[in-house]
Each structure stands twice: as C-alpha cells, then as structure tokens.
Amino acid sequence: MKVYALRGLIQFSDEKSIEKLISTFKITLAKREQTTPYNYQEYELLKRKNALPFLVEKYNYPSIKELLQQVNEQYDRMPAAFKGHFTIDEAGNFVHLRTPVESSKMIRAFFDENKI
C-alpha cells in the first residue's frame, strides 16, 4: 500500500471508508511481519513524519492511530541490526542515519550470527 495514495484518498473519503481500508492493511501488515520479518524499509516509510504520523495528526482517526501503533510495535520487535539506518524528513527527503557501509556491516553481521 502506498501511503501517498492513502493521503490522497483520505481527503475525499469518509472515516468509515478509510476504516475498512485500514482494517485490511492491518491484516496485511501482520502477515508481512511473519513472511518478511526484517522489512525495515517499509516500516521506516510508514513511520516517516509525512506518512502515518501526519495522517494521525491531521485526521485523528482511531483506525489510523491503531495502524501507527501496530507499525511501531512490529518495528520494535525487529532486531536492532535493522533499525535506525535511515529516515524520511517532513519534506519527504531521505536522510541517512548511518552510512551505507555501516548499515551493510550491521545487517551482514546479524545474518552471520543467526545462520540456520
């Protein structure tokens, strides 16, 4: 799901319609945690200041608050090696929190330590 699409849709839809969409997305997101447990990029995109937090602040819909809470909880459950590599600022600009080399080393070390 594209957050920008949700941002556009929410302007022209009522809360009940958005609630149905969010409900489906929450199920998909829960499944994603099981099938792609280290998908840190998706969580970072959803958590960025101009994404779900923006929608919570602007519309204050309970369903969006719950979705953001779910995103944060799933993100928190990820290993530290997948957190804090980048963020997106309010203008939508990509901001490195670590160098790509540092990020790559952390992720590689995680998988080396957790070989099955």
Contacts in CASP RR format, 6 or more apart in sequence:
PFRMAT RR
TARGET T0000
AUTHOR 0000-0000-0000
METHOD contacts of the structure
MODEL  1
MKVYALRGLIQFSDEKSIEKLISTFKITLAKREQTTPYNYQEYELLKRKN
ALPFLVEKYNYPSIKELLQQVNEQYDRMPAAFKGHFTIDEAGNFVHLRTP
VESSKMIRAFFDENKI
1 25 0 8 1.000
1 28 0 8 1.000
3 45 0 8 1.000
3 46 0 8 1.000
3 51 0 8 1.000
3 52 0 8 1.000
3 55 0 8 1.000
6 18 0 8 1.000
6 21 0 8 1.000
6 55 0 8 1.000
7 51 0 8 1.000
7 54 0 8 1.000
7 55 0 8 1.000
9 18 0 8 1.000
9 21 0 8 1.000
10 18 0 8 1.000
10 55 0 8 1.000
10 59 0 8 1.000
15 59 0 8 1.000
15 61 0 8 1.000
15 63 0 8 1.000
18 59 0 8 1.000
18 61 0 8 1.000
18 63 0 8 1.000
18 64 0 8 1.000
19 61 0 8 1.000
19 63 0 8 1.000
22 61 0 8 1.000
22 63 0 8 1.000
22 64 0 8 1.000
22 66 0 8 1.000
22 67 0 8 1.000
23 63 0 8 1.000
25 67 0 8 1.000
26 66 0 8 1.000
26 67 0 8 1.000
26 70 0 8 1.000
29 67 0 8 1.000
29 70 0 8 1.000
29 71 0 8 1.000
29 74 0 8 1.000
30 70 0 8 1.000
30 74 0 8 1.000
32 39 0 8 1.000
32 42 0 8 1.000
33 74 0 8 1.000
33 77 0 8 1.000
36 42 0 8 1.000
37 78 0 8 1.000
38 78 0 8 1.000
38 79 0 8 1.000
38 82 0 8 1.000
40 75 0 8 1.000
40 78 0 8 1.000
40 82 0 8 1.000
40 83 0 8 1.000
40 84 0 8 1.000
40 85 0 8 1.000
43 71 0 8 1.000
43 74 0 8 1.000
43 75 0 8 1.000
43 78 0 8 1.000
44 84 0 8 1.000
44 85 0 8 1.000
44 86 0 8 1.000
44 87 0 8 1.000
44 88 0 8 1.000
45 51 0 8 1.000
45 88 0 8 1.000
46 52 0 8 1.000
46 68 0 8 1.000
46 71 0 8 1.000
47 53 0 8 1.000
47 68 0 8 1.000
47 71 0 8 1.000
47 72 0 8 1.000
47 75 0 8 1.000
47 87 0 8 1.000
48 87 0 8 1.000
48 88 0 8 1.000
48 89 0 8 1.000
48 92 0 8 1.000
49 88 0 8 1.000
49 89 0 8 1.000
49 90 0 8 1.000
50 88 0 8 1.000
50 89 0 8 1.000
50 90 0 8 1.000
50 91 0 8 1.000
50 92 0 8 1.000
51 88 0 8 1.000
52 64 0 8 1.000
52 67 0 8 1.000
52 68 0 8 1.000
52 71 0 8 1.000
53 68 0 8 1.000
55 61 0 8 1.000
55 64 0 8 1.000
56 64 0 8 1.000
56 65 0 8 1.000
56 68 0 8 1.000
75 83 0 8 1.000
79 110 0 8 1.000
81 106 0 8 1.000
81 107 0 8 1.000
81 109 0 8 1.000
81 110 0 8 1.000
82 107 0 8 1.000
82 110 0 8 1.000
84 97 0 8 1.000
84 98 0 8 1.000
85 96 0 8 1.000
85 97 0 8 1.000
85 98 0 8 1.000
85 103 0 8 1.000
85 106 0 8 1.000
86 94 0 8 1.000
86 95 0 8 1.000
86 96 0 8 1.000
86 97 0 8 1.000
86 98 0 8 1.000
86 103 0 8 1.000
87 95 0 8 1.000
87 97 0 8 1.000
88 94 0 8 1.000
88 95 0 8 1.000
89 95 0 8 1.000
98 106 0 8 1.000
END
